[in-house]
Amino acid sequence: MQEKPSQDAESFVQLMTAHQGRLYGYILSLLGDVDQANDVLQEANMVLWRNAGEFQPGSNFRAWAFRIAHFQVMAHRQRQLRDRVVFDNEILAILDPAAREVDETFEVRERVLSGCLEKLGAPHRDLLHQRYAQGQSLQAIAEACQKTANGVAQTLFRVRRSLMECVAKSSAVGGV
């Protein structure tokens, strides 16, 4: 048989429940992020419950809860600062050439892709434009072309495969 909570515990739960909205609003105003505010509210609730014996009935629950929430926000911010990865200048000097190389490779592959796109026929370029630049659905394209959505999907698959082969072949020749 489950034991009935004490009158003090019930009163404390009622106070916590009554102040949840204001407590959440306070935390959100300090953090500015809904997800973080939800996490900190849960942490604050746990601290409030663990320290329920310290609360003096008849005193200002809101002030006490906000003080605890404030400390939880500060602790959360400290964890965020500690969790950030900060690279020193030596590591950045090591990473910089690799990052530049990736950027240059991207530019070369982008030029290669543009060349491969030019080799496609106009209908295939238009199909790619409708689907990826304009974001049209397969169904909308199919209706406009008087084809089935499956047929459009198959054509797009073949065009993408053709582009990948063209880029790979051109990149192998160009040394990218």
C-alpha positions as CSV (number, residue, x, y, z in Angstrom):
1,M,0.0,0.0,0.0
2,Q,1.4,3.4,-1.0
3,E,2.0,5.9,1.7
4,K,0.0,9.1,1.5
5,P,2.3,12.2,1.1
6,S,2.4,14.5,4.1
7,Q,0.5,17.7,4.2
8,D,3.8,19.6,3.9
9,A,4.8,17.7,0.8
10,E,1.4,18.3,-0.8
11,S,1.6,22.0,0.0
12,F,5.1,22.2,-1.5
13,V,4.0,20.4,-4.7
14,Q,1.1,22.9,-5.0
15,L,3.5,25.8,-4.6
16,M,5.9,24.4,-7.2
17,T,3.1,23.7,-9.7
18,A,1.6,27.2,-9.2
19,H,4.9,28.9,-9.9
20,Q,6.1,26.7,-12.9
21,G,4.9,29.2,-15.6
22,R,6.6,32.2,-13.9
23,L,9.7,30.2,-13.1
24,Y,10.0,29.0,-16.7
25,G,9.5,32.6,-18.0
26,Y,12.2,33.9,-15.7
27,I,14.7,31.2,-16.8
28,L,13.8,31.7,-20.5
29,S,14.4,35.4,-20.2
30,L,17.8,34.8,-18.8
31,L,18.8,32.1,-21.4
32,G,16.8,33.1,-24.5
33,D,16.6,29.5,-25.7
34,V,13.5,27.3,-25.2
35,D,15.4,24.0,-25.0
36,Q,18.0,25.2,-22.6
37,A,15.2,26.9,-20.5
38,N,13.3,23.6,-20.3
39,D,16.5,21.8,-19.2
40,V,17.3,24.3,-16.6
41,L,13.7,24.4,-15.3
42,Q,14.0,20.6,-14.7
43,E,17.3,21.0,-12.9
44,A,15.8,23.8,-10.8
45,N,12.7,21.7,-10.0
46,M,15.0,18.9,-8.8
47,V,17.0,21.3,-6.6
48,L,13.7,22.8,-5.2
49,W,12.4,19.3,-4.4
50,R,15.7,18.2,-2.8
51,N,15.7,21.3,-0.7
52,A,12.0,21.4,0.2
53,G,12.9,20.9,3.9
54,E,14.7,24.3,3.9
55,F,11.7,26.2,2.7
56,Q,9.8,27.9,5.5
57,P,6.1,27.7,4.9
58,G,4.5,31.2,4.9
59,S,7.7,32.8,3.4
60,N,8.0,34.0,-0.2
61,F,8.2,30.8,-2.3
62,R,8.6,32.7,-5.5
63,A,11.6,34.6,-4.3
64,W,13.2,31.4,-3.0
65,A,12.5,29.5,-6.2
66,F,13.8,32.3,-8.4
67,R,17.0,32.4,-6.4
68,I,17.5,28.7,-6.9
69,A,16.6,29.1,-10.6
70,H,19.1,31.9,-10.9
71,F,21.9,29.7,-9.5
72,Q,20.9,26.9,-11.9
73,V,21.1,29.3,-14.8
74,M,24.6,30.4,-13.7
75,A,25.7,26.8,-13.4
76,H,24.3,26.0,-16.8
77,R,26.2,28.9,-18.3
78,Q,29.4,27.8,-16.6
79,R,29.0,24.3,-18.1
80,Q,28.5,25.8,-21.5
81,L,31.7,27.8,-21.2
82,R,33.6,24.7,-20.0
83,D,32.2,22.5,-22.8
84,R,33.3,24.9,-25.6
85,V,36.3,23.7,-27.5
86,V,38.8,26.5,-27.8
87,F,41.8,25.9,-30.1
88,D,45.1,27.5,-29.4
89,N,47.1,29.1,-32.2
90,E,49.3,26.0,-32.8
91,I,46.3,23.9,-33.6
92,L,44.8,26.5,-35.8
93,A,48.1,26.7,-37.7
94,I,47.9,23.0,-38.3
95,L,44.2,23.1,-39.4
96,D,44.5,26.1,-41.6
97,P,46.3,24.5,-44.6
98,A,43.9,21.6,-44.6
99,A,40.9,23.9,-44.5
100,R,42.3,25.9,-47.4
101,E,42.8,22.7,-49.4
102,V,39.3,21.6,-48.8
103,D,38.0,25.0,-49.9
104,E,40.1,24.9,-53.1
105,T,39.0,21.4,-53.9
106,F,35.4,22.5,-53.5
107,E,35.9,25.3,-55.9
108,V,37.4,23.0,-58.5
109,R,34.7,20.4,-58.1
110,E,32.1,23.1,-58.4
111,R,33.6,24.2,-61.7
112,V,33.7,20.6,-62.9
113,L,30.1,20.1,-61.9
114,S,29.1,23.3,-63.9
115,G,30.9,21.9,-66.9
116,C,29.0,18.6,-66.6
117,L,25.7,20.4,-66.2
118,E,26.4,22.2,-69.5
119,K,26.9,18.8,-71.2
120,L,23.3,17.8,-70.2
121,G,20.5,18.3,-72.6
122,A,18.1,21.3,-71.9
123,P,15.2,19.0,-70.8
124,H,17.4,17.3,-68.1
125,R,18.8,20.7,-66.9
126,D,15.2,22.0,-66.7
127,L,14.2,18.9,-64.7
128,L,17.0,19.4,-62.2
129,H,16.2,23.1,-61.9
130,Q,12.5,22.4,-61.2
131,R,13.3,19.8,-58.6
132,Y,16.3,21.3,-56.8
133,A,16.3,25.0,-57.4
134,Q,12.6,25.6,-57.3
135,G,11.9,22.7,-54.9
136,Q,8.9,21.4,-56.8
137,S,7.5,18.0,-55.8
138,L,7.9,15.0,-58.0
139,Q,4.1,14.9,-58.4
140,A,4.0,18.6,-59.6
141,I,6.8,18.0,-62.1
142,A,5.1,14.8,-63.3
143,E,1.8,16.5,-63.9
144,A,3.5,19.3,-65.8
145,C,5.4,16.8,-68.0
146,Q,2.4,14.5,-68.3
147,K,4.5,11.6,-66.8
148,T,4.2,9.6,-63.6
149,A,6.0,10.6,-60.5
150,N,7.9,7.3,-60.6
151,G,9.0,8.1,-64.1
152,V,10.3,11.5,-63.1
153,A,12.1,10.0,-60.1
154,Q,13.8,7.4,-62.4
155,T,14.8,10.1,-64.8
156,L,16.3,12.2,-62.0
157,F,18.1,9.2,-60.7
158,R,19.7,8.6,-64.1
159,V,20.6,12.3,-64.5
160,R,22.2,12.5,-61.1
161,R,24.2,9.2,-61.7
162,S,25.4,10.7,-65.1
163,L,26.5,13.9,-63.3
164,M,28.4,11.9,-60.6
165,E,30.2,9.9,-63.3
166,C,31.0,13.0,-65.3
167,V,32.4,14.8,-62.2
168,A,34.4,11.7,-61.1
169,K,35.9,11.3,-64.6
170,S,36.7,15.0,-65.0
171,S,38.2,15.1,-61.5
172,A,40.4,12.0,-62.2
173,V,41.7,13.7,-65.3
174,G,42.1,17.1,-63.7
175,G,43.7,15.6,-60.5
176,V,41.1,16.8,-58.1
